[in-house]
Amino acid sequence: MSFEKALAFTLPAEGGFVDDPDDPGGATNHGITQGTYDRYRTSIDAGLQSVALISDDEVRLIYRDGYWRAGQCDKLREPLDGVHFDDCVNLGATEAARLLQEVVGAAVDGVIGPQTMAKVEEHDPVTLAQALCDRRAEFYRRLVAARPENGKFLKGWLSRVAALRTQTGTAIV
C-alpha cells in the first residue's frame, strides 16, 4: 500500500478540528495535536499558530515524516503497512511499534529496528495485520477500563478498527 492510499483511509477517520475536554491529546485537527503541530512548526522555523489553521500540505508532511516514515511503514508489506500506519497515527508511533513487537514476538521497546523487522519478515503480512487489529481493539478496551471517561470514544475506535480491516482486506469472515 502506498503512503497516499494509507493516508486516504486515515484522514477521513481523523476528522477536522476538535477540542474535546475528555481527550488527553487536547486540540487536534485532522488528527494532529497542537503539540505535534507546534513541534513541526518549530522544526521548520515557522511561527507557532493554532492547529485549527494547519494547511493540507502541512498535514501531509507531518503524516509522511512523523508517522509513515517514523513507523517504518515503507518497509512493511501490504496490508501490514496500512494497518501499522493507522496505528501510528491513532496511538503514536512508539505505542504502535510496541503493539507490532508484541504481535511478532520481538523485544518490546517501542523502536522498530533490525530485530523487529526480522521478526516481521517471519510472518504473513495479512495474518500480522489481522493480529494488529485484534491487539488494537484490546488496547482500546484496556484504556477505557483504566480511564472510564474514554468510554464515550470506544464505539468509534472499534468502528475504525472494523473499517481498517475492510479497507485492508483483513476482515475475518
N, C-alpha and C positions, 0 to 999 in steps of 0.2 A: 504494500500500500504506500502511496506517496504521501509526503507531508501535506500536500494540498487536499488530498482525499480525506486524510485523518482530520485535518482542520475543518473541512466542510461538515463533518459529523459533529465535532466538538463545539464549534462556535455557537450554533443554534441552541445546543443543550445548555450553554453557559448564560445565554440571555444578554440583556442590556444592563443598564445601571441599576444597582440595588445597594441599599444601605440598611440591612436588617439588623436590629439591635441584638438578635439572638445568634447572629453569625459571627463567630470569633474573627473571621477574616476582615470584618468591617466593610467599608465601602468598596464595591467592585464594579467593574464594567467589562462586559464580555469575558467575565471570569477572572479578570486581572485585578488584584487588590491594589489599594492605594500604596501600600508599602512596596510591592513589586514594581509598580509604575514609578514611584519615587527613585528606587534604585536604578531602574533603566534610564530615567531622565538624567540622573547624576552621572551615570557611566558615559553618556554622550555629551556631557557638559551643557545640558539644556536646563532651563529654569524649571522649578517644580510647579505643578499645576494639578488641579483636581482630576482624578481618574475619569470623571464624567466627560472630560474633554479629550480623551485618548483618541488618536486617529486610527483608521483602519490599517495604515502602514505600520504604525507602532504596535498594534495588536499582533499583526502577522510576524513581525520581527521578534517580539517577546515570546510568542509561542514557538517560533522556529528555534531560536537560540536557547531560551530558558527552559523549554520542555522537550521538544523533539530531539534536539542535539544533546542537551544535558542528560536526557534519559537514554541516550544511545539507541533511540528508536530506529535510526537509519541503518543500524547494524543488525536489526531483528528481521526475521522472515514474516511474511504476511500469513495470517491476520494478527499475529502477536504484536507486531509493530503498532498497529492502530489501537489495540486494547491497552497496551502499555502507555502509549501517548496519552490516551484519555485518563488513565490512572495518574500519570504525571501531572496533568492539568488539574484534576479534581482533588488529588491527595497531596500533591507536591512531589517533586522528583525523588526526594530521599525516601519518603514513605512508599512510593510506587516501586522503587528499587528494592526495598525490604520485602514487599509482597512478592515480587518476582523471585527474589532469592529464596524465600520460604517455599515457594511452589517448586523450584528446581532443586532444592536441597543444597544450596550454596551457603557459605557463611553469611550471616545476616549483619551487614554493616552499613547498608544504605548507599553503597557505592558500587556501580556496575563496572567491574574491571575484567581482566582476562579470565579469572577463575569463574566468575559468574557467567561470562559469555561461553566458556567451555561447557558449563553445566546446561546452559540453554540449548546449545547445539546437540546435546544428547537426547533431546525430546522433540516430539512432533509439535510444530507451532500451533496447530489447531487445538490439540489437547491442552497445551500450555495456556492458550488464550481462554479456553473454557475454564480451566482451573483458576486463572486470574480473576475472571468474572465471579466465580464462586467465592474466592477469598475476599474480593472487594465487598460483596454483599455481606459476608460475615463481619468485615471491618466496620461497616455502617451499623450493623446491629449491636456490636460491642460498643461503638461510640455512643449510641443512643442509651444503652444500658448505663454507661458511665456518666453521661450528660443528658438526662431526660428532656431538657429543653430543646434538644436537637430532634426530638421525636417528630416535630412538625415537618422536618425535611426528609424523613425516612422513605415515605412513599415515592417522592420524586427521585431520590437517589436510586432506589431499587428499580424504578421505571427506566432510569437512564442505563443501568446495567442491562436490563432486558433489551432496550433499544440497541445498545452496543453489541449484544450477542447477535441480534438480527442483522445489523449493519455489516458485521464482520463475518457472517456466516457461521457463527459458533453456537447458535441456538441449539439446545439439546431437545431433540424430538422424541 
